[in-house]
Structure formats: C-alpha cells, structure tokens
Amino acid sequence: MALKDFFGKKRYATIPSPQVKKEVPEGIMVKCKKCGAIIYNKELELNLNVCPKCQYHFPISAQERIRITLDDGHFFEYDSDMRSSDPLHFPDYPQKIAAAMEMTGLNEAVLTGEGTIKGFPVVMAVMDSRFIMASMGSVVGEKIARALENAAMKKYPLLIFSASGGARMQEGMFSLMQMAKTTAALHHFQQGGGLYISVMTHPTTGGVSASFAMLGDYNFAEPGALIGFAGRRIIEQTIRQELPEDFQTAEFLLKHGQLDRVIPRREMRETLAKILEIHAVRRR
C-alpha cells in the first residue's frame, strides 16, 4: 500500500471565484469583536447593535443614537453650519476634516439639538467616534457650550452622549481651551438649576472625560465602555504597577463610585424617560 493511500484521499480547500464573490452581498454579516460570533447585520440592527450572544455594545453613529433615543427620531439640530478651521496650519488637517465629513455625513464630531423622550423635552449632544475619534476641537467645545446656553434659556434638561479619544492635537491650545470653556458653561447651567445627564459610551477618554463627561448630575455608561484620562500603558509606567484587567471599564468605575449606573442600550431610553419624568414633576 502506498503511503498516500494510507492517509486517504486528499481534500483541497476551494477558493470562491470572483463571480461567486460578487453574488454574496458585502456587509451582510459582521464578527463580534468580543466573542467572535458571526452575526447577520440585520439581526444586529434589530438588537440595537448589541451582540445577542455576549452583549458586546458595538459603537453606533450619532444619527443612529438619535434615532433610538428620541421620539420617532425627531431632532431639531443646532449650529449645523459650524465647521473647523485650521488655526495652526497643521499638515493635512483640512484633508482629514474633509475625509471625515464625507465618510460620516457630519460637519463635526458632535451633533447638538433638541427633541423629546416620551414627551419630555431635552437638549441633546451626541458625539460620533467615526469623526477623527470624536476628538474635541474648538467647534466641538463651542457647540456643546451653545447647547448648554439653549438648555438654560429653554429650561430644558441637557443630555450628552460622550464618545471621544480626547483633545484634537491639530488645534493645539485652541482644543485644550475647550475643557475649561465647557466646564465653565456647565457650572453656570447647573448653578441655575439645570439638570445634566451624562452618558459615557465606548470610548470616553482624554480631555472629554476630564471635563464635561464626568460632571453630570447623573453619570451613566454603557456596558464595557472604556472610560479614563490617560492610557493604561502610561499609567502603569508612571506608577510602576500592573493594573487590574478590568481597569477603566464602565463596570470598574461603577464599583469604585465614579458612575451611578451602567445601563444596557435596550434600557437606556426607558431609564432616561423616568429621570426626566421625576424632575419634571419636581419642577411643577
């Protein structure tokens, strides 16, 4: 008996032809980044972009966040014409802005405006990590400050969904100034009796976490969200200690008193509506 007969017939993997590949629509399925499950996109969308197997919360666009949060997705946008300039003439910055605008359909990394949640009016700001990692430049800070002014004038609660990689280095000090500006505007709003609900999503880091994101009357987060200022590696090198595996996750922050609650996406709208109802009754 020949050696090849002993091992049996060879089996070869087949590579789909270009024609077959064309017949299978692109983007029909997605792989979960946490558990590796293969999920139909339609199934994922129906589950609010949460993995049905491990409950991993996929990042979602600002437009999608508005659609699933506000009544019928109705949103009156503020300051839609505001766009970033290039104050430092940073190399390729205008090109990056243009590319982000084309990819996302947004003019900047945050959408601000107003709508209602189960009939309760609210001013809302939603950051979108697809737009240069939702870094906070002068326009992002200005739009949030103006949203606070509108909320104060209308006596509406303010709701911010944060998601950011931090300050936008291409704008230098103009970017860092937004931390102080948004914090001061928020302090003025809260001193006047305004209600601010902060919801941190994955990731909320850098200057955004060190300013308005952590200053809510209610500080919430989605499950598994990365929340922190400096990165894990930098902190470990600074303190020369190994950090816990779940360090800087929403669950870690909740355990150590920095969050009021970690809320699954499916429960978010209902929870927000209950809070708005409680405070609306108190105002009456």
Phi, psi and omega per residue, in radians:
M1 nan 2.309 3.122
A2 -1.279 2.641 -3.119
L3 -1.028 -0.637 -3.124
K4 -1.171 -0.520 3.108
D5 -1.268 -0.520 -3.133
F6 -1.118 -0.718 -3.108
F7 -1.474 -0.083 3.098
G8 1.493 -3.092 -3.071
K9 -1.242 2.403 3.124
K10 -1.241 2.525 3.074
R11 -2.114 2.303 -3.103
Y12 -2.002 2.433 3.061
A13 -1.273 2.421 3.131
T14 -1.700 2.445 3.108
I15 -1.768 2.139 -3.111
P16 -1.002 2.426 3.106
S17 -1.250 2.779 3.101
P18 -0.948 -0.595 -3.131
Q19 -1.155 -0.736 3.116
V20 -1.119 -0.736 -3.134
K21 -1.045 -0.647 -3.132
K22 -1.164 -0.497 -3.098
E23 -1.356 -0.276 3.109
V24 -1.708 1.978 -3.089
P25 -1.046 2.400 3.089
E26 -1.276 2.600 3.104
G27 1.297 0.299 -3.125
I28 -1.359 -0.432 3.123
M29 -2.368 2.773 3.136
V30 -2.419 2.609 3.130
K31 -1.743 2.266 3.117
C32 -1.154 2.292 -3.101
K33 -1.277 -0.288 -3.105
K34 -1.705 -0.928 -3.049
C35 -1.815 -0.179 3.107
G36 1.426 0.073 -3.140
A37 -1.146 2.517 3.069
I38 -1.645 2.119 -3.021
I39 -2.165 2.404 3.014
Y40 -1.142 2.355 -3.122
N41 -0.988 -0.692 -3.129
K42 -1.103 -0.735 3.106
E43 -1.097 -0.706 3.140
L44 -1.131 -0.740 3.128
E45 -1.101 -0.737 3.134
L46 -1.135 -0.435 3.125
N47 -1.687 0.417 3.121
L48 1.015 0.604 3.133
N49 1.040 0.722 3.034
V50 -2.079 2.266 -3.128
C51 -1.046 2.165 -3.124
P52 -1.216 -0.243 -3.094
K53 -1.664 -0.803 -3.074
C54 -2.045 -0.023 3.123
Q55 1.189 0.360 3.029
Y56 -1.105 2.296 -3.127
H57 -1.632 1.851 3.077
F58 -1.177 2.471 3.014
P59 -1.057 2.521 3.119
I60 -2.214 2.805 -3.105
S61 -1.274 2.848 3.091
A62 -1.087 -0.689 3.137
Q63 -1.097 -0.722 3.133
E64 -1.186 -0.656 3.116
R65 -1.080 -0.747 3.111
I66 -1.102 -0.750 -3.095
R67 -1.063 -0.700 -3.070
I68 -1.547 -0.130 -3.079
T69 -1.824 -0.785 -3.047
L70 -1.562 2.718 3.125
D71 -1.016 2.071 -3.130
D72 0.975 0.279 -3.140
G73 1.219 0.234 -3.110
H74 -1.291 2.230 -3.015
F75 -2.533 2.133 3.042
F76 -1.677 1.911 -2.998
E77 -1.435 2.470 3.017
Y78 -1.705 2.662 2.904
D79 0.822 0.755 -3.093
S80 -1.202 -0.281 -3.096
D81 -1.591 -0.035 -3.090
M82 -1.333 2.293 -3.137
R83 -2.380 2.647 -3.139
S84 -1.261 2.525 2.986
S85 -1.798 -2.989 -3.128
D86 -2.191 1.248 -2.998
P87 -1.092 -0.484 -3.092
L88 -1.783 0.046 -3.072
H89 0.903 0.840 -3.113
F90 -1.248 2.331 -3.087
P91 -0.942 2.234 3.038
D92 1.169 0.114 -3.128
Y93 -1.100 -0.822 3.110
P94 -1.014 -0.635 3.134
Q95 -1.166 -0.679 3.110
K96 -1.143 -0.707 3.102
I97 -1.083 -0.816 -3.127
A98 -1.073 -0.725 3.139
A99 -1.143 -0.711 3.125
A100 -1.152 -0.677 3.114
M101 -1.100 -0.747 -3.128
E102 -1.175 -0.703 -3.084
M103 -1.242 -0.670 -3.004
T104 -1.723 -0.371 -3.022
G105 1.326 0.225 3.127
L106 -1.914 2.762 3.051
N107 -1.613 -0.316 3.111
E108 -2.722 -3.135 -3.023
A109 -1.418 0.046 3.112
V110 -2.451 2.455 2.970
L111 -1.859 2.310 3.092
T112 -2.195 2.592 3.138
G113 2.985 -2.758 -3.124
E114 -2.454 2.767 3.118
G115 -2.946 -2.832 3.113
T116 -2.299 2.605 3.029
I117 -2.102 1.883 -3.047
K118 0.919 0.715 3.070
G119 1.574 -0.214 -3.118
F120 -1.583 2.153 -3.099
P121 -1.223 2.567 -3.135
V122 -2.690 2.478 2.943
V123 -1.576 2.314 -3.012
M124 -2.300 2.432 3.002
A125 -2.149 2.333 -3.110
V126 -2.277 2.125 3.122
M127 -1.580 2.601 -3.068
D128 -2.195 1.946 -3.039
S129 -1.202 -0.202 3.096
R130 -1.242 -0.375 -3.084
F131 -1.628 1.599 -3.111
I132 0.815 0.832 -3.137
M133 0.960 0.526 3.138
A134 0.890 0.625 3.093
S135 -1.134 2.574 -3.058
M136 -1.627 1.850 3.010
G137 -1.793 -2.926 -3.063
S138 -1.128 -0.608 -3.127
V139 -1.259 -0.724 3.106
V140 -1.039 -0.830 3.132
G141 -1.092 -0.726 -3.127
E142 -1.165 -0.703 3.141
K143 -1.146 -0.670 3.116
I144 -1.212 -0.704 3.101
A145 -1.091 -0.696 3.117
R146 -1.217 -0.614 3.070
A147 -1.085 -0.687 3.092
L148 -1.110 -0.708 3.116
E149 -1.115 -0.728 3.111
N150 -1.135 -0.718 3.126
A151 -1.100 -0.700 3.121
A152 -1.157 -0.738 -3.108
M153 -1.160 -0.736 -3.113
K154 -1.484 -0.190 -3.061
K155 1.065 0.718 3.073
Y156 -1.755 2.605 2.978
P157 -1.141 2.725 3.086
L158 -1.942 2.323 3.106
L159 -2.178 2.148 3.106
I160 -2.127 2.206 2.968
F161 -1.718 1.902 -3.101
S162 -1.610 2.549 3.000
A163 -2.861 1.898 -3.007
S164 -2.739 2.620 3.024
G165 -1.574 -0.030 3.096
G166 2.080 -2.662 -3.119
A167 -1.284 2.677 3.141
R168 -1.608 1.805 -3.006
M169 -1.070 -0.444 -3.109
Q170 -1.156 -0.241 3.134
E171 -1.929 0.068 3.027
G172 0.926 -2.273 -3.091
M173 -1.130 -0.467 3.082
F174 -1.043 -0.595 3.100
S175 -1.303 -0.830 -3.100
L176 -1.084 -0.537 3.112
M177 -1.066 -0.437 -3.090
Q178 -1.180 -0.443 3.082
M179 -1.079 -0.832 3.140
A180 -1.205 -0.688 -3.090
K181 -1.148 -0.820 -3.127
T182 -1.179 -0.646 3.130
T183 -1.153 -0.735 3.124
A184 -1.151 -0.735 3.123
A185 -1.122 -0.667 3.120
L186 -1.179 -0.712 3.110
H187 -1.057 -0.771 3.125
H188 -1.084 -0.722 3.132
F189 -1.108 -0.805 -3.107
Q190 -1.246 -0.594 3.089
Q191 -1.120 -0.493 3.113
G192 -1.484 0.119 3.093
G193 1.633 0.150 -3.125
G194 -1.256 2.548 3.117
L195 -1.715 2.225 3.137
Y196 -2.147 2.102 3.087
I197 -1.898 2.113 -3.140
S198 -1.881 2.239 3.083
V199 -2.117 2.019 -3.124
M200 -1.670 2.242 3.134
T201 -2.039 3.079 -3.037
H202 -1.461 2.178 -0.214
P203 -1.727 2.716 3.001
T204 -2.169 1.787 -2.986
T205 -2.395 3.058 3.033
G206 1.086 -2.481 -3.040
G207 -1.086 -0.458 3.104
V208 -1.231 -0.760 3.104
S209 -1.188 -0.478 -3.114
A210 -1.546 0.093 3.098
S211 -2.276 -1.931 -2.956
F212 -1.227 -0.439 -3.033
A213 -1.119 -0.584 -3.063
M214 -1.730 0.193 -3.021
L215 -1.924 0.375 -3.117
G216 -1.266 2.711 2.926
D217 -1.163 -0.544 2.957
Y218 -2.186 2.200 3.076
N219 -1.948 1.919 -3.136
F220 -2.018 2.933 3.055
A221 -2.670 2.751 3.005
E222 -1.457 2.679 3.139
P223 -0.984 2.380 3.047
G224 1.339 0.024 -3.102
A225 -1.124 2.408 3.025
L226 -1.461 2.142 -3.092
I227 -2.357 2.190 3.128
G228 3.037 3.061 3.133
F229 -1.677 -1.327 3.111
A230 -1.477 2.800 3.136
G231 -1.296 2.767 -3.100
R232 -0.979 -0.822 -3.081
R233 -1.092 -0.714 3.136
I234 -1.121 -0.737 -3.138
I235 -1.130 -0.775 3.140
E236 -1.091 -0.686 3.119
Q237 -1.201 -0.551 -3.124
T238 -1.303 -0.826 -3.076
I239 -1.601 -0.133 3.131
R240 0.968 0.765 3.082
Q241 -2.442 2.634 3.070
E242 -1.479 2.323 -3.082
L243 -1.567 2.743 3.116
P244 -1.037 2.697 -3.094
E245 -1.048 -0.646 -3.092
D246 -1.637 0.258 -3.106
F247 -0.994 2.386 3.111
Q248 1.234 0.180 3.002
T249 -1.492 2.821 3.115
A250 -1.005 -0.690 -3.109
E251 -1.154 -0.651 3.103
F252 -1.136 -0.767 -3.139
L253 -1.151 -0.649 3.102
L254 -1.110 -0.752 -3.124
K255 -1.106 -0.515 -3.097
H256 -1.798 0.279 2.967
G257 1.445 0.210 -3.130
Q258 -1.615 -0.163 3.081
L259 -2.228 2.676 3.079
D260 -1.508 -0.552 -3.130
R261 -2.938 2.580 2.976
V262 -1.796 2.107 -2.977
I263 -2.074 2.093 3.042
P264 -1.028 2.619 -3.064
R265 -1.010 -0.635 -3.124
R266 -1.170 -0.388 -3.120
E267 -1.741 -0.086 -2.984
M268 -1.121 -0.890 -3.073
R269 -1.068 -0.753 3.137
E270 -1.109 -0.720 3.137
T271 -1.141 -0.771 3.125
L272 -1.086 -0.714 3.139
A273 -1.090 -0.700 3.140
K274 -1.125 -0.730 3.127
I275 -1.134 -0.769 3.127
L276 -1.094 -0.655 3.126
E277 -1.150 -0.755 3.131
I278 -1.046 -0.803 -3.089
H279 -1.311 -0.497 3.073
A280 -1.165 -0.701 3.101
V281 -1.117 -0.737 -3.133
R282 -1.106 -0.657 -3.121
R283 -1.161 -0.574 3.120
R284 -1.269 nan nan
